[in-house]
Amino acid sequence: MNVTLYSEFIIVGVPVLQEHYIPLFIIFLIIFLATFLGNLLVVVLVGLDHLLHTPMYFFLWNLAVIDVLLTVTIIPKLLVVLSGHERTISFASCFAQMYCFISFAAVEVFLVAVMAYDRYVPIVKPLHYNTIMSSKVCFTMTVWVLVYIPVPFVLWSYFRIVWSVIKMKTVESHKKAFSMCSSHMAVVFLCYASGTLVYVGLRVKKTIT
């Protein structure tokens, strides 16, 4: 019996877009450089400026590192495929890329959940913030973000935040509280909205076919 063993995959891509690979290469190259350099700048600035060594920026630093790793995991190979130089990938490389992407994406989701808790504490328990969000606690939460269930945890944190804000008496207090959460709310929206669009898009495509 003859057995043929294959050690690599051929990346077909999207055949209907092959004539647009050069514009796509330019677009993804710009996205790659913007994402990589932007997050790298955050990593460097937070690392060098001692005034930014706070829980919020500590988690932001970790999020930026994960974004850099995610970008480096996927985009370079995509650019090589779009350039037409190499459209194969070994089994080992494919497995490593898939493992790294899933791992980094999972860590990013958990980090978003931890950041929600970091915004919850100063609004709901402002006098205990420095005690609750100590350096040891932040480090432990980052290393063991895996103990949380992300989506319910984010929703619970923001439910408590909104409930506390509603009970505040002045409009100025409302503005200050929401300004503390606006950046993280944007991160939550972009993280889950992009993931939802990809999932829904795949489901629609599967249904159509």
N, C-alpha and C positions, 0 to 999 in steps of 0.2 A: 504494500500500500504506500503510495506517494503522499507525503505530507509537506505542504508548503507553509513555511513560517514567515510572517511579515513582522518586521521590526520597526516600521514607521507608518505614519498616516499621511495621506495627501490632503492638504487643505484646499477644498474646491472653492470656498468662498460663495459669493452670490453671482452666478453666471450672468444675470441680466444687468448687473452693474459693472461688469468687467471693463467696459469702455470708459467708465468714470473713475477708474482706480487712481489716476493721477490727481484729480481734484480731491478725492477722498483721502489720499495720502497726505496732501497738504493740510487738509482740515484736521485730520487726526494728529499730525505732527504739531500743529499749533496748539491743539488741546493738550497734547502730551507735555509740551514745553511749559505752557501756562500752569497746568496742574502741578507738574514736578517742581518748577521753580517757585511757584506760589507757596506750596506746602513746605518746601525746603527753607524758604525765607522765614516762615513761621517757626520752624524748628530751631533755626539759628538765633533768631531774635529772642525767643523765649528762653533759650539756653544761655544766652549772654547777659540778658537784663535781669538782675536780681529782683527788681521791682515786680517782675512778672512771675516770680516763683510763688504763685498762689494756686489753690486747688483748681479754680476755673481754667487757668492757663496751663496747668499741669495736664489736665485732661485734654485740652485743646492741642497741646504738644503731642500727646500720644495719638490723637486723631489725625494730626498732620503726618506723623510717621507712618501710620497705617495707610493713609491715602497715597503716600509716596510708594510704599511697597506694592499696593494694588496696581498703581499705574505702571510700575516697572515690570510687574508680573505679566500684564496683558498687552499693553500698547506696543512695545518694541517688536514683538513677533508679528503683530498685526501690520505694522509699518513695513516689515520685511516682505510679507505676503502681498501687500498692496503695491510694493515697488516691483514685484515680479521676479525678484532674485532667487527666492527659495520658498517653495510651497509645500514642503514636507516637514514633519516633526516626528522625532523618535517617540517610541512608546514611553520611555522613561521621562523624557522632557514633557510630554503631554500629561502624564500622571503628576509630575512635580508641579507643573503650572496649574492644573486643576486643584490639587491639594492646597497650594499656597493661596490661590484666589478664594476658595471656599473658606479657608481658615481666616484670612485677613478680613473678608467680608463679614464673617460671623463676629470677629472681635470688634469690628467697627460698629455693628448693631448694638453690642453689649456696652461699648463706650458711650454711645448715644444715651442709653438707659442710665448709666452712671452720671452723665452730665445733667440729666433731668433731675436726679436726686441732689446734685450740687446746687441747682437753681431752687429746689424746693426748700432746702434748709435755711438759707438767709432770709427767705420771705415768711415761712411758717414759724421758724424758731431762730430769729436773728441773734438773740443774746447767746445762743449756744453754738453758733456757727464755727468759731475757732476751735471749740472743743470737739464737736462732732466731726468736722472735716479737717482733722489734723493730718500732718504729713504721713504718719503711719497708716491712718485709715485710707487716705487717697491711694497710697501705694498698694495696700491690700486689695482695695476695690478694683484697681487696674489689673493686678496680677490674677485675681479671682473674680473677674467680671462675669464668669460662667455660672455663678450661683443664682443669677437673676433670670427671670423670664422677661425679655426686653419690652415687648409691646405693652402688656398689662402694667409693667413697672413704670413706663413712661406715662401712660394714661393716669395711673394712680397719683404720680408726682404732680402732674399738671391739674388734676382734679383738686388736690389739696391746695395748690398754688392759687387757682381761680377762686376757690372757696374762701381762702384767707384774704385775697384782694377785695372780694365783694364786701367783706366785713370791715374793711378800712373806711374811714369816714371822709377823707379828703381826696379830691381829684388828683392832687399832687402826689399823694401816696400811691394812687393807682398807676399813674404814669411812671413813677420810679420803679415800681414792682415789675411792670410789664417791660420796661426798658432793660431790666436785668435779664429777662428771659427771651427777648426778641431774637438775639443771635442764635441761641440754642434752638428756638422754635423753628427758625429757618433751616438749621441743620437737620432737625427731625423731619420737616416737611420734604426737603430734598432727598434725604436718605430713603424714606418710606415711599414717597411718590415715585421716584425713579424705579425702585424695585417693583412697585405695583404695576407701573406701565409696562415693564419688561414681562412680568408674569401674565398680565392681561393680554398683551400682544401675542405671546406664545400660545395662550389658550384660544384666542380668536383665530390665529393662523391654523391651529390644529383642527378647530371646528370647521373652518372653510374647506380645508383639504379633506 
